[in-house]
Amino acid sequence: MAEEKKYDELTFEQAMEKLEVIVNKLEEGDVPLEKAIEYYHDGMKLSKLCNKKLTNVQEKMVHILNEQGELEPFEVEEDK
């Protein structure tokens, strides 16, 4: 639980940096299986956090100002 709190306090950029480090370590291939599983688990948590933060930003951007200064909703298409 304390570990999850630690991840929640990260900014998007910090989480991406940590995720990149994990990916690089896993790509090197010199990681014992148990450590690789731990890295994978942490990577999944970080990936989920990044996705959550991006979703929150997307929700905040649902309304943007159009040329007349009025709020205009827009939709973002999701890749399927």
mmCIF file of the N, C-alpha and C atoms, coordinates in Angstrom:
data_MODEL
# 
_entry.id   MODEL 
# 
loop_
_atom_site.group_PDB 
_atom_site.id 
_atom_site.type_symbol 
_atom_site.label_atom_id 
_atom_site.label_alt_id 
_atom_site.label_comp_id 
_atom_site.label_asym_id 
_atom_site.label_entity_id 
_atom_site.label_seq_id 
_atom_site.pdbx_PDB_ins_code 
_atom_site.Cartn_x 
_atom_site.Cartn_y 
_atom_site.Cartn_z 
_atom_site.occupancy 
_atom_site.B_iso_or_equiv 
_atom_site.pdbx_formal_charge 
_atom_site.auth_seq_id 
_atom_site.auth_comp_id 
_atom_site.auth_asym_id 
_atom_site.auth_atom_id 
_atom_site.pdbx_PDB_model_num 
ATOM 1   N N  . MET A 1 1  ? 0.825   -1.193  0.000   1.00 0.00 ? 1  MET A N  1 
ATOM 2   C CA . MET A 1 1  ? 0.000   0.000   0.000   1.00 0.00 ? 1  MET A CA 1 
ATOM 3   C C  . MET A 1 1  ? 0.866   1.252   0.000   1.00 0.00 ? 1  MET A C  1 
ATOM 4   N N  . ALA A 1 2  ? 1.917   1.271   0.821   1.00 0.00 ? 2  ALA A N  1 
ATOM 5   C CA . ALA A 1 2  ? 2.813   2.424   0.843   1.00 0.00 ? 2  ALA A CA 1 
ATOM 6   C C  . ALA A 1 2  ? 3.508   2.579   -0.503  1.00 0.00 ? 2  ALA A C  1 
ATOM 7   N N  . GLU A 1 3  ? 3.807   1.447   -1.165  1.00 0.00 ? 3  GLU A N  1 
ATOM 8   C CA . GLU A 1 3  ? 4.454   1.493   -2.477  1.00 0.00 ? 3  GLU A CA 1 
ATOM 9   C C  . GLU A 1 3  ? 3.541   2.129   -3.508  1.00 0.00 ? 3  GLU A C  1 
ATOM 10  N N  . GLU A 1 4  ? 2.247   1.812   -3.456  1.00 0.00 ? 4  GLU A N  1 
ATOM 11  C CA . GLU A 1 4  ? 1.298   2.399   -4.396  1.00 0.00 ? 4  GLU A CA 1 
ATOM 12  C C  . GLU A 1 4  ? 1.204   3.911   -4.166  1.00 0.00 ? 4  GLU A C  1 
ATOM 13  N N  . LYS A 1 5  ? 1.243   4.340   -2.915  1.00 0.00 ? 5  LYS A N  1 
ATOM 14  C CA . LYS A 1 5  ? 1.216   5.763   -2.595  1.00 0.00 ? 5  LYS A CA 1 
ATOM 15  C C  . LYS A 1 5  ? 2.444   6.445   -3.194  1.00 0.00 ? 5  LYS A C  1 
ATOM 16  N N  . LYS A 1 6  ? 3.591   5.749   -3.122  1.00 0.00 ? 6  LYS A N  1 
ATOM 17  C CA . LYS A 1 6  ? 4.826   6.284   -3.680  1.00 0.00 ? 6  LYS A CA 1 
ATOM 18  C C  . LYS A 1 6  ? 4.653   6.552   -5.173  1.00 0.00 ? 6  LYS A C  1 
ATOM 19  N N  . TYR A 1 7  ? 4.041   5.636   -5.891  1.00 0.00 ? 7  TYR A N  1 
ATOM 20  C CA . TYR A 1 7  ? 3.832   5.818   -7.325  1.00 0.00 ? 7  TYR A CA 1 
ATOM 21  C C  . TYR A 1 7  ? 2.850   6.935   -7.610  1.00 0.00 ? 7  TYR A C  1 
ATOM 22  N N  . ASP A 1 8  ? 1.805   7.063   -6.807  1.00 0.00 ? 8  ASP A N  1 
ATOM 23  C CA . ASP A 1 8  ? 0.792   8.092   -7.033  1.00 0.00 ? 8  ASP A CA 1 
ATOM 24  C C  . ASP A 1 8  ? 1.362   9.496   -6.917  1.00 0.00 ? 8  ASP A C  1 
ATOM 25  N N  . GLU A 1 9  ? 2.456   9.657   -6.174  1.00 0.00 ? 9  GLU A N  1 
ATOM 26  C CA . GLU A 1 9  ? 3.040   10.977  -5.980  1.00 0.00 ? 9  GLU A CA 1 
ATOM 27  C C  . GLU A 1 9  ? 3.950   11.393  -7.138  1.00 0.00 ? 9  GLU A C  1 
ATOM 28  N N  . LEU A 1 10 ? 4.233   10.468  -8.044  1.00 0.00 ? 10 LEU A N  1 
ATOM 29  C CA . LEU A 1 10 ? 5.102   10.778  -9.181  1.00 0.00 ? 10 LEU A CA 1 
ATOM 30  C C  . LEU A 1 10 ? 4.367   11.623  -10.214 1.00 0.00 ? 10 LEU A C  1 
ATOM 31  N N  . THR A 1 11 ? 5.123   12.501  -10.866 1.00 0.00 ? 11 THR A N  1 
ATOM 32  C CA . THR A 1 11 ? 4.558   13.213  -12.005 1.00 0.00 ? 11 THR A CA 1 
ATOM 33  C C  . THR A 1 11 ? 4.567   12.247  -13.194 1.00 0.00 ? 11 THR A C  1 
ATOM 34  N N  . PHE A 1 12 ? 3.871   12.628  -14.242 1.00 0.00 ? 12 PHE A N  1 
ATOM 35  C CA . PHE A 1 12 ? 3.858   11.807  -15.453 1.00 0.00 ? 12 PHE A CA 1 
ATOM 36  C C  . PHE A 1 12 ? 5.280   11.609  -15.973 1.00 0.00 ? 12 PHE A C  1 
ATOM 37  N N  . GLU A 1 13 ? 6.047   12.695  -15.998 1.00 0.00 ? 13 GLU A N  1 
ATOM 38  C CA . GLU A 1 13 ? 7.412   12.637  -16.515 1.00 0.00 ? 13 GLU A CA 1 
ATOM 39  C C  . GLU A 1 13 ? 8.299   11.727  -15.669 1.00 0.00 ? 13 GLU A C  1 
ATOM 40  N N  . GLN A 1 14 ? 8.157   11.807  -14.346 1.00 0.00 ? 14 GLN A N  1 
ATOM 41  C CA . GLN A 1 14 ? 8.942   10.950  -13.455 1.00 0.00 ? 14 GLN A CA 1 
ATOM 42  C C  . GLN A 1 14 ? 8.588   9.480   -13.666 1.00 0.00 ? 14 GLN A C  1 
ATOM 43  N N  . ALA A 1 15 ? 7.297   9.214   -13.796 1.00 0.00 ? 15 ALA A N  1 
ATOM 44  C CA . ALA A 1 15 ? 6.849   7.836   -14.010 1.00 0.00 ? 15 ALA A CA 1 
ATOM 45  C C  . ALA A 1 15 ? 7.374   7.301   -15.337 1.00 0.00 ? 15 ALA A C  1 
ATOM 46  N N  . MET A 1 16 ? 7.357   8.132   -16.375 1.00 0.00 ? 16 MET A N  1 
ATOM 47  C CA . MET A 1 16 ? 7.872   7.710   -17.675 1.00 0.00 ? 16 MET A CA 1 
ATOM 48  C C  . MET A 1 16 ? 9.369   7.431   -17.615 1.00 0.00 ? 16 MET A C  1 
ATOM 49  N N  . GLU A 1 17 ? 10.102  8.248   -16.883 1.00 0.00 ? 17 GLU A N  1 
ATOM 50  C CA . GLU A 1 17 ? 11.543  8.029   -16.736 1.00 0.00 ? 17 GLU A CA 1 
ATOM 51  C C  . GLU A 1 17 ? 11.821  6.695   -16.036 1.00 0.00 ? 17 GLU A C  1 
ATOM 52  N N  . LYS A 1 18 ? 11.084  6.424   -14.957 1.00 0.00 ? 18 LYS A N  1 
ATOM 53  C CA . LYS A 1 18 ? 11.259  5.162   -14.235 1.00 0.00 ? 18 LYS A CA 1 
ATOM 54  C C  . LYS A 1 18 ? 10.881  3.981   -15.129 1.00 0.00 ? 18 LYS A C  1 
ATOM 55  N N  . LEU A 1 19 ? 9.829   4.139   -15.900 1.00 0.00 ? 19 LEU A N  1 
ATOM 56  C CA . LEU A 1 19 ? 9.390   3.092   -16.805 1.00 0.00 ? 19 LEU A CA 1 
ATOM 57  C C  . LEU A 1 19 ? 10.445  2.833   -17.878 1.00 0.00 ? 19 LEU A C  1 
ATOM 58  N N  . GLU A 1 20 ? 11.053  3.884   -18.377 1.00 0.00 ? 20 GLU A N  1 
ATOM 59  C CA . GLU A 1 20 ? 12.100  3.742   -19.389 1.00 0.00 ? 20 GLU A CA 1 
ATOM 60  C C  . GLU A 1 20 ? 13.315  2.989   -18.825 1.00 0.00 ? 20 GLU A C  1 
ATOM 61  N N  . VAL A 1 21 ? 13.673  3.281   -17.582 1.00 0.00 ? 21 VAL A N  1 
ATOM 62  C CA . VAL A 1 21 ? 14.785  2.582   -16.937 1.00 0.00 ? 21 VAL A CA 1 
ATOM 63  C C  . VAL A 1 21 ? 14.475  1.092   -16.824 1.00 0.00 ? 21 VAL A C  1 
ATOM 64  N N  . ILE A 1 22 ? 13.256  0.780   -16.424 1.00 0.00 ? 22 ILE A N  1 
ATOM 65  C CA . ILE A 1 22 ? 12.850  -0.619  -16.288 1.00 0.00 ? 22 ILE A CA 1 
ATOM 66  C C  . ILE A 1 22 ? 12.898  -1.321  -17.638 1.00 0.00 ? 22 ILE A C  1 
ATOM 67  N N  . VAL A 1 23 ? 12.370  -0.690  -18.661 1.00 0.00 ? 23 VAL A N  1 
ATOM 68  C CA . VAL A 1 23 ? 12.364  -1.291  -19.998 1.00 0.00 ? 23 VAL A CA 1 
ATOM 69  C C  . VAL A 1 23 ? 13.795  -1.545  -20.464 1.00 0.00 ? 23 VAL A C  1 
ATOM 70  N N  . ASN A 1 24 ? 14.666  -0.590  -20.252 1.00 0.00 ? 24 ASN A N  1 
ATOM 71  C CA . ASN A 1 24 ? 16.064  -0.767  -20.651 1.00 0.00 ? 24 ASN A CA 1 
ATOM 72  C C  . ASN A 1 24 ? 16.713  -1.937  -19.919 1.00 0.00 ? 24 ASN A C  1 
ATOM 73  N N  . LYS A 1 25 ? 16.450  -2.065  -18.624 1.00 0.00 ? 25 LYS A N  1 
ATOM 74  C CA . LYS A 1 25 ? 17.012  -3.175  -17.854 1.00 0.00 ? 25 LYS A CA 1 
ATOM 75  C C  . LYS A 1 25 ? 16.500  -4.514  -18.383 1.00 0.00 ? 25 LYS A C  1 
ATOM 76  N N  . LEU A 1 26 ? 15.220  -4.571  -18.685 1.00 0.00 ? 26 LEU A N  1 
ATOM 77  C CA . LEU A 1 26 ? 14.638  -5.817  -19.192 1.00 0.00 ? 26 LEU A CA 1 
ATOM 78  C C  . LEU A 1 26 ? 15.165  -6.145  -20.590 1.00 0.00 ? 26 LEU A C  1 
ATOM 79  N N  . GLU A 1 27 ? 15.382  -5.117  -21.402 1.00 0.00 ? 27 GLU A N  1 
ATOM 80  C CA . GLU A 1 27 ? 15.887  -5.347  -22.753 1.00 0.00 ? 27 GLU A CA 1 
ATOM 81  C C  . GLU A 1 27 ? 17.331  -5.827  -22.757 1.00 0.00 ? 27 GLU A C  1 
ATOM 82  N N  . GLU A 1 28 ? 18.090  -5.476  -21.726 1.00 0.00 ? 28 GLU A N  1 
ATOM 83  C CA . GLU A 1 28 ? 19.475  -5.943  -21.628 1.00 0.00 ? 28 GLU A CA 1 
ATOM 84  C C  . GLU A 1 28 ? 19.531  -7.467  -21.531 1.00 0.00 ? 28 GLU A C  1 
ATOM 85  N N  . GLY A 1 29 ? 18.536  -8.054  -20.897 1.00 0.00 ? 29 GLY A N  1 
ATOM 86  C CA . GLY A 1 29 ? 18.445  -9.508  -20.832 1.00 0.00 ? 29 GLY A CA 1 
ATOM 87  C C  . GLY A 1 29 ? 19.317  -10.180 -19.795 1.00 0.00 ? 29 GLY A C  1 
ATOM 88  N N  . ASP A 1 30 ? 20.094  -9.429  -19.042 1.00 0.00 ? 30 ASP A N  1 
ATOM 89  C CA . ASP A 1 30 ? 20.974  -9.998  -18.025 1.00 0.00 ? 30 ASP A CA 1 
ATOM 90  C C  . ASP A 1 30 ? 20.331  -9.946  -16.642 1.00 0.00 ? 30 ASP A C  1 
ATOM 91  N N  . VAL A 1 31 ? 19.045  -10.122 -16.567 1.00 0.00 ? 31 VAL A N  1 
ATOM 92  C CA . VAL A 1 31 ? 18.309  -9.979  -15.317 1.00 0.00 ? 31 VAL A CA 1 
ATOM 93  C C  . VAL A 1 31 ? 17.811  -11.352 -14.871 1.00 0.00 ? 31 VAL A C  1 
ATOM 94  N N  . PRO A 1 32 ? 18.081  -11.722 -13.625 1.00 0.00 ? 32 PRO A N  1 
ATOM 95  C CA . PRO A 1 32 ? 17.534  -12.987 -13.114 1.00 0.00 ? 32 PRO A CA 1 
ATOM 96  C C  . PRO A 1 32 ? 16.008  -12.980 -13.191 1.00 0.00 ? 32 PRO A C  1 
ATOM 97  N N  . LEU A 1 33 ? 15.443  -14.133 -13.340 1.00 0.00 ? 33 LEU A N  1 
ATOM 98  C CA . LEU A 1 33 ? 13.997  -14.258 -13.546 1.00 0.00 ? 33 LEU A CA 1 
ATOM 99  C C  . LEU A 1 33 ? 13.193  -13.548 -12.458 1.00 0.00 ? 33 LEU A C  1 
ATOM 100 N N  . GLU A 1 34 ? 13.549  -13.760 -11.205 1.00 0.00 ? 34 GLU A N  1 
ATOM 101 C CA . GLU A 1 34 ? 12.790  -13.152 -10.111 1.00 0.00 ? 34 GLU A CA 1 
ATOM 102 C C  . GLU A 1 34 ? 12.833  -11.624 -10.183 1.00 0.00 ? 34 GLU A C  1 
ATOM 103 N N  . LYS A 1 35 ? 14.011  -11.087 -10.521 1.00 0.00 ? 35 LYS A N  1 
ATOM 104 C CA . LYS A 1 35 ? 14.155  -9.638  -10.639 1.00 0.00 ? 35 LYS A CA 1 
ATOM 105 C C  . LYS A 1 35 ? 13.398  -9.129  -11.865 1.00 0.00 ? 35 LYS A C  1 
ATOM 106 N N  . ALA A 1 36 ? 13.407  -9.903  -12.950 1.00 0.00 ? 36 ALA A N  1 
ATOM 107 C CA . ALA A 1 36 ? 12.673  -9.517  -14.152 1.00 0.00 ? 36 ALA A CA 1 
ATOM 108 C C  . ALA A 1 36 ? 11.181  -9.437  -13.867 1.00 0.00 ? 36 ALA A C  1 
ATOM 109 N N  . ILE A 1 37 ? 10.678  -10.373 -13.079 1.00 0.00 ? 37 ILE A N  1 
ATOM 110 C CA . ILE A 1 37 ? 9.254   -10.350 -12.721 1.00 0.00 ? 37 ILE A CA 1 
ATOM 111 C C  . ILE A 1 37 ? 8.948   -9.127  -11.876 1.00 0.00 ? 37 ILE A C  1 
ATOM 112 N N  . GLU A 1 38 ? 9.848   -8.794  -10.953 1.00 0.00 ? 38 GLU A N  1 
ATOM 113 C CA . GLU A 1 38 ? 9.679   -7.601  -10.121 1.00 0.00 ? 38 GLU A CA 1 
ATOM 114 C C  . GLU A 1 38 ? 9.681   -6.338  -10.988 1.00 0.00 ? 38 GLU A C  1 
ATOM 115 N N  . TYR A 1 39 ? 10.625  -6.259  -11.924 1.00 0.00 ? 39 TYR A N  1 
ATOM 116 C CA . TYR A 1 39 ? 10.674  -5.109  -12.835 1.00 0.00 ? 39 TYR A CA 1 
ATOM 117 C C  . TYR A 1 39 ? 9.384   -5.026  -13.656 1.00 0.00 ? 39 TYR A C  1 
ATOM 118 N N  . TYR A 1 40 ? 8.936   -6.165  -14.158 1.00 0.00 ? 40 TYR A N  1 
ATOM 119 C CA . TYR A 1 40 ? 7.715   -6.199  -14.961 1.00 0.00 ? 40 TYR A CA 1 
ATOM 120 C C  . TYR A 1 40 ? 6.527   -5.690  -14.140 1.00 0.00 ? 40 TYR A C  1 
ATOM 121 N N  . HIS A 1 41 ? 6.430   -6.161  -12.911 1.00 0.00 ? 41 HIS A N  1 
ATOM 122 C CA . HIS A 1 41 ? 5.339   -5.757  -12.024 1.00 0.00 ? 41 HIS A CA 1 
ATOM 123 C C  . HIS A 1 41 ? 5.371   -4.247  -11.800 1.00 0.00 ? 41 HIS A C  1 
ATOM 124 N N  . ASP A 1 42 ? 6.558   -3.701  -11.490 1.00 0.00 ? 42 ASP A N  1 
ATOM 125 C CA . ASP A 1 42 ? 6.695   -2.260  -11.293 1.00 0.00 ? 42 ASP A CA 1 
ATOM 126 C C  . ASP A 1 42 ? 6.385   -1.501  -12.579 1.00 0.00 ? 42 ASP A C  1 
ATOM 127 N N  . GLY A 1 43 ? 6.821   -2.043  -13.699 1.00 0.00 ? 43 GLY A N  1 
ATOM 128 C CA . GLY A 1 43 ? 6.545   -1.414  -14.985 1.00 0.00 ? 43 GLY A CA 1 
ATOM 129 C C  . GLY A 1 43 ? 5.059   -1.326  -15.282 1.00 0.00 ? 43 GLY A C  1 
ATOM 130 N N  . MET A 1 44 ? 4.353   -2.386  -14.937 1.00 0.00 ? 44 MET A N  1 
ATOM 131 C CA . MET A 1 44 ? 2.901   -2.373  -15.159 1.00 0.00 ? 44 MET A CA 1 
ATOM 132 C C  . MET A 1 44 ? 2.223   -1.325  -14.279 1.00 0.00 ? 44 MET A C  1 
ATOM 133 N N  . LYS A 1 45 ? 2.682   -1.186  -13.039 1.00 0.00 ? 45 LYS A N  1 
ATOM 134 C CA . LYS A 1 45 ? 2.126   -0.161  -12.150 1.00 0.00 ? 45 LYS A CA 1 
ATOM 135 C C  . LYS A 1 45 ? 2.386   1.232   -12.716 1.00 0.00 ? 45 LYS A C  1 
ATOM 136 N N  . LEU A 1 46 ? 3.610   1.444   -13.187 1.00 0.00 ? 46 LEU A N  1 
ATOM 137 C CA . LEU A 1 46 ? 3.957   2.747   -13.755 1.00 0.00 ? 46 LEU A CA 1 
ATOM 138 C C  . LEU A 1 46 ? 3.173   3.024   -15.032 1.00 0.00 ? 46 LEU A C  1 
ATOM 139 N N  . SER A 1 47 ? 2.997   1.999   -15.846 1.00 0.00 ? 47 SER A N  1 
ATOM 140 C CA . SER A 1 47 ? 2.224   2.152   -17.078 1.00 0.00 ? 47 SER A CA 1 
ATOM 141 C C  . SER A 1 47 ? 0.777   2.519   -16.759 1.00 0.00 ? 47 SER A C  1 
ATOM 142 N N  . LYS A 1 48 ? 0.216   1.870   -15.760 1.00 0.00 ? 48 LYS A N  1 
ATOM 143 C CA . LYS A 1 48 ? -1.158  2.162   -15.344 1.00 0.00 ? 48 LYS A CA 1 
ATOM 144 C C  . LYS A 1 48 ? -1.263  3.599   -14.830 1.00 0.00 ? 48 LYS A C  1 
ATOM 145 N N  . LEU A 1 49 ? -0.256  4.029   -14.060 1.00 0.00 ? 49 LEU A N  1 
ATOM 146 C CA . LEU A 1 49 ? -0.244  5.393   -13.544 1.00 0.00 ? 49 LEU A CA 1 
ATOM 147 C C  . LEU A 1 49 ? -0.184  6.411   -14.675 1.00 0.00 ? 49 LEU A C  1 
ATOM 148 N N  . CYS A 1 50 ? 0.692   6.167   -15.652 1.00 0.00 ? 50 CYS A N  1 
ATOM 149 C CA . CYS A 1 50 ? 0.809   7.079   -16.796 1.00 0.00 ? 50 CYS A CA 1 
ATOM 150 C C  . CYS A 1 50 ? -0.501  7.149   -17.561 1.00 0.00 ? 50 CYS A C  1 
ATOM 151 N N  . ASN A 1 51 ? -1.120  6.009   -17.770 1.00 0.00 ? 51 ASN A N  1 
ATOM 152 C CA . ASN A 1 51 ? -2.402  5.978   -18.472 1.00 0.00 ? 51 ASN A CA 1 
ATOM 153 C C  . ASN A 1 51 ? -3.463  6.762   -17.692 1.00 0.00 ? 51 ASN A C  1 
ATOM 154 N N  . LYS A 1 52 ? -3.472  6.594   -16.382 1.00 0.00 ? 52 LYS A N  1 
ATOM 155 C CA . LYS A 1 52 ? -4.432  7.313   -15.536 1.00 0.00 ? 52 LYS A CA 1 
ATOM 156 C C  . LYS A 1 52 ? -4.217  8.820   -15.632 1.00 0.00 ? 52 LYS A C  1 
ATOM 157 N N  . LYS A 1 53 ? -2.953  9.244   -15.593 1.00 0.00 ? 53 LYS A N  1 
ATOM 158 C CA . LYS A 1 53 ? -2.654  10.666  -15.681 1.00 0.00 ? 53 LYS A CA 1 
ATOM 159 C C  . LYS A 1 53 ? -3.031  11.236  -17.050 1.00 0.00 ? 53 LYS A C  1 
ATOM 160 N N  . LEU A 1 54 ? -2.783  10.486  -18.108 1.00 0.00 ? 54 LEU A N  1 
ATOM 161 C CA . LEU A 1 54 ? -3.164  10.938  -19.447 1.00 0.00 ? 54 LEU A CA 1 
ATOM 162 C C  . LEU A 1 54 ? -4.684  11.027  -19.586 1.00 0.00 ? 54 LEU A C  1 
ATOM 163 N N  . THR A 1 55 ? -5.388  10.072  -19.017 1.00 0.00 ? 55 THR A N  1 
ATOM 164 C CA . THR A 1 55 ? -6.848  10.090  -19.059 1.00 0.00 ? 55 THR A CA 1 
ATOM 165 C C  . THR A 1 55 ? -7.388  11.307  -18.327 1.00 0.00 ? 55 THR A C  1 
ATOM 166 N N  . ASN A 1 56 ? -6.776  11.634  -17.175 1.00 0.00 ? 56 ASN A N  1 
ATOM 167 C CA . ASN A 1 56 ? -7.214  12.814  -16.426 1.00 0.00 ? 56 ASN A CA 1 
ATOM 168 C C  . ASN A 1 56 ? -7.010  14.085  -17.235 1.00 0.00 ? 56 ASN A C  1 
ATOM 169 N N  . VAL A 1 57 ? -5.883  14.181  -17.921 1.00 0.00 ? 57 VAL A N  1 
ATOM 170 C CA . VAL A 1 57 ? -5.616  15.356  -18.756 1.00 0.00 ? 57 VAL A CA 1 
ATOM 171 C C  . VAL A 1 57 ? -6.618  15.405  -19.903 1.00 0.00 ? 57 VAL A C  1 
ATOM 172 N N  . GLN A 1 58 ? -6.890  14.261  -20.495 1.00 0.00 ? 58 GLN A N  1 
ATOM 173 C CA . GLN A 1 58 ? -7.848  14.207  -21.595 1.00 0.00 ? 58 GLN A CA 1 
ATOM 174 C C  . GLN A 1 58 ? -9.218  14.695  -21.136 1.00 0.00 ? 58 GLN A C  1 
ATOM 175 N N  . GLU A 1 59 ? -9.632  14.286  -19.944 1.00 0.00 ? 59 GLU A N  1 
ATOM 176 C CA . GLU A 1 59 ? -10.924 14.715  -19.417 1.00 0.00 ? 59 GLU A CA 1 
ATOM 177 C C  . GLU A 1 59 ? -10.955 16.228  -19.190 1.00 0.00 ? 59 GLU A C  1 
ATOM 178 N N  . LYS A 1 60 ? -9.822  16.792  -18.756 1.00 0.00 ? 60 LYS A N  1 
ATOM 179 C CA . LYS A 1 60 ? -9.753  18.234  -18.534 1.00 0.00 ? 60 LYS A CA 1 
ATOM 180 C C  . LYS A 1 60 ? -9.799  19.001  -19.850 1.00 0.00 ? 60 LYS A C  1 
ATOM 181 N N  . MET A 1 61 ? -9.361  18.346  -20.915 1.00 0.00 ? 61 MET A N  1 
ATOM 182 C CA . MET A 1 61 ? -9.302  19.014  -22.216 1.00 0.00 ? 61 MET A CA 1 
ATOM 183 C C  . MET A 1 61 ? -10.560 18.807  -23.055 1.00 0.00 ? 61 MET A C  1 
ATOM 184 N N  . VAL A 1 62 ? -11.600 18.271  -22.458 1.00 0.00 ? 62 VAL A N  1 
ATOM 185 C CA . VAL A 1 62 ? -12.824 17.989  -23.200 1.00 0.00 ? 62 VAL A CA 1 
ATOM 186 C C  . VAL A 1 62 ? -13.424 19.264  -23.775 1.00 0.00 ? 62 VAL A C  1 
ATOM 187 N N  . HIS A 1 63 ? -13.250 20.344  -23.060 1.00 0.00 ? 63 HIS A N  1 
ATOM 188 C CA . HIS A 1 63 ? -13.764 21.637  -23.546 1.00 0.00 ? 63 HIS A CA 1 
ATOM 189 C C  . HIS A 1 63 ? -12.593 22.555  -23.855 1.00 0.00 ? 63 HIS A C  1 
ATOM 190 N N  . ILE A 1 64 ? -12.569 23.086  -25.049 1.00 0.00 ? 64 ILE A N  1 
ATOM 191 C CA . ILE A 1 64 ? -11.544 24.064  -25.424 1.00 0.00 ? 64 ILE A CA 1 
ATOM 192 C C  . ILE A 1 64 ? -12.228 25.312  -25.968 1.00 0.00 ? 64 ILE A C  1 
ATOM 193 N N  . LEU A 1 65 ? -11.481 26.397  -25.990 1.00 0.00 ? 65 LEU A N  1 
ATOM 194 C CA . LEU A 1 65 ? -12.055 27.639  -26.525 1.00 0.00 ? 65 LEU A CA 1 
ATOM 195 C C  . LEU A 1 65 ? -12.035 27.612  -28.046 1.00 0.00 ? 65 LEU A C  1 
ATOM 196 N N  . ASN A 1 66 ? -13.170 27.921  -28.639 1.00 0.00 ? 66 ASN A N  1 
ATOM 197 C CA . ASN A 1 66 ? -13.199 28.039  -30.095 1.00 0.00 ? 66 ASN A CA 1 
ATOM 198 C C  . ASN A 1 66 ? -12.837 29.477  -30.477 1.00 0.00 ? 66 ASN A C  1 
ATOM 199 N N  . GLU A 1 67 ? -12.913 29.807  -31.708 1.00 0.00 ? 67 GLU A N  1 
ATOM 200 C CA . GLU A 1 67 ? -12.487 31.124  -32.184 1.00 0.00 ? 67 GLU A CA 1 
ATOM 201 C C  . GLU A 1 67 ? -13.288 32.278  -31.576 1.00 0.00 ? 67 GLU A C  1 
ATOM 202 N N  . GLN A 1 68 ? -14.530 32.052  -31.174 1.00 0.00 ? 68 GLN A N  1 
ATOM 203 C CA . GLN A 1 68 ? -15.351 33.101  -30.575 1.00 0.00 ? 68 GLN A CA 1 
ATOM 204 C C  . GLN A 1 68 ? -15.160 33.178  -29.063 1.00 0.00 ? 68 GLN A C  1 
ATOM 205 N N  . GLY A 1 69 ? -14.287 32.358  -28.497 1.00 0.00 ? 69 GLY A N  1 
ATOM 206 C CA . GLY A 1 69 ? -14.057 32.392  -27.061 1.00 0.00 ? 69 GLY A CA 1 
ATOM 207 C C  . GLY A 1 69 ? -15.069 31.589  -26.263 1.00 0.00 ? 69 GLY A C  1 
ATOM 208 N N  . GLU A 1 70 ? -15.883 30.808  -26.957 1.00 0.00 ? 70 GLU A N  1 
ATOM 209 C CA . GLU A 1 70 ? -16.872 29.983  -26.263 1.00 0.00 ? 70 GLU A CA 1 
ATOM 210 C C  . GLU A 1 70 ? -16.295 28.585  -26.055 1.00 0.00 ? 70 GLU A C  1 
ATOM 211 N N  . LEU A 1 71 ? -16.793 27.924  -25.032 1.00 0.00 ? 71 LEU A N  1 
ATOM 212 C CA . LEU A 1 71 ? -16.347 26.557  -24.801 1.00 0.00 ? 71 LEU A CA 1 
ATOM 213 C C  . LEU A 1 71 ? -16.966 25.636  -25.835 1.00 0.00 ? 71 LEU A C  1 
ATOM 214 N N  . GLU A 1 72 ? -16.140 24.821  -26.421 1.00 0.00 ? 72 GLU A N  1 
ATOM 215 C CA . GLU A 1 72 ? -16.606 23.905  -27.447 1.00 0.00 ? 72 GLU A CA 1 
ATOM 216 C C  . GLU A 1 72 ? -16.097 22.500  -27.108 1.00 0.00 ? 72 GLU A C  1 
ATOM 217 N N  . PRO A 1 73 ? -17.018 21.559  -26.892 1.00 0.00 ? 73 PRO A N  1 
ATOM 218 C CA . PRO A 1 73 ? -16.561 20.204  -26.572 1.00 0.00 ? 73 PRO A CA 1 
ATOM 219 C C  . PRO A 1 73 ? -15.943 19.532  -27.794 1.00 0.00 ? 73 PRO A C  1 
ATOM 220 N N  . PHE A 1 74 ? -15.001 18.651  -27.557 1.00 0.00 ? 74 PHE A N  1 
ATOM 221 C CA . PHE A 1 74 ? -14.444 17.850  -28.641 1.00 0.00 ? 74 PHE A CA 1 
ATOM 222 C C  . PHE A 1 74 ? -14.213 16.448  -28.129 1.00 0.00 ? 74 PHE A C  1 
ATOM 223 N N  . GLU A 1 75 ? -14.164 15.520  -29.036 1.00 0.00 ? 75 GLU A N  1 
ATOM 224 C CA . GLU A 1 75 ? -13.969 14.132  -28.654 1.00 0.00 ? 75 GLU A CA 1 
ATOM 225 C C  . GLU A 1 75 ? -12.644 13.644  -29.228 1.00 0.00 ? 75 GLU A C  1 
ATOM 226 N N  . VAL A 1 76 ? -11.981 12.820  -28.477 1.00 0.00 ? 76 VAL A N  1 
ATOM 227 C CA . VAL A 1 76 ? -10.724 12.224  -28.904 1.00 0.00 ? 76 VAL A CA 1 
ATOM 228 C C  . VAL A 1 76 ? -11.019 10.791  -29.299 1.00 0.00 ? 76 VAL A C  1 
ATOM 229 N N  . GLU A 1 77 ? -10.626 10.443  -30.525 1.00 0.00 ? 77 GLU A N  1 
ATOM 230 C CA . GLU A 1 77 ? -10.830 9.070   -30.968 1.00 0.00 ? 77 GLU A CA 1 
ATOM 231 C C  . GLU A 1 77 ? -9.782  8.176   -30.357 1.00 0.00 ? 77 GLU A C  1 
ATOM 232 N N  . GLU A 1 78 ? -10.217 7.034   -29.840 1.00 0.00 ? 78 GLU A N  1 
ATOM 233 C CA . GLU A 1 78 ? -9.297  6.081   -29.245 1.00 0.00 ? 78 GLU A CA 1 
ATOM 234 C C  . GLU A 1 78 ? -8.887  5.064   -30.287 1.00 0.00 ? 78 GLU A C  1 
ATOM 235 N N  . ASP A 1 79 ? -7.601  4.696   -30.270 1.00 0.00 ? 79 ASP A N  1 
ATOM 236 C CA . ASP A 1 79 ? -7.120  3.644   -31.166 1.00 0.00 ? 79 ASP A CA 1 
ATOM 237 C C  . ASP A 1 79 ? -7.694  2.318   -30.706 1.00 0.00 ? 79 ASP A C  1 
ATOM 238 N N  . LYS A 1 80 ? -8.114  1.528   -31.650 1.00 0.00 ? 80 LYS A N  1 
ATOM 239 C CA . LYS A 1 80 ? -8.686  0.216   -31.304 1.00 0.00 ? 80 LYS A CA 1 
ATOM 240 C C  . LYS A 1 80 ? -7.888  -0.874  -31.912 1.00 0.00 ? 80 LYS A C  1 
# 
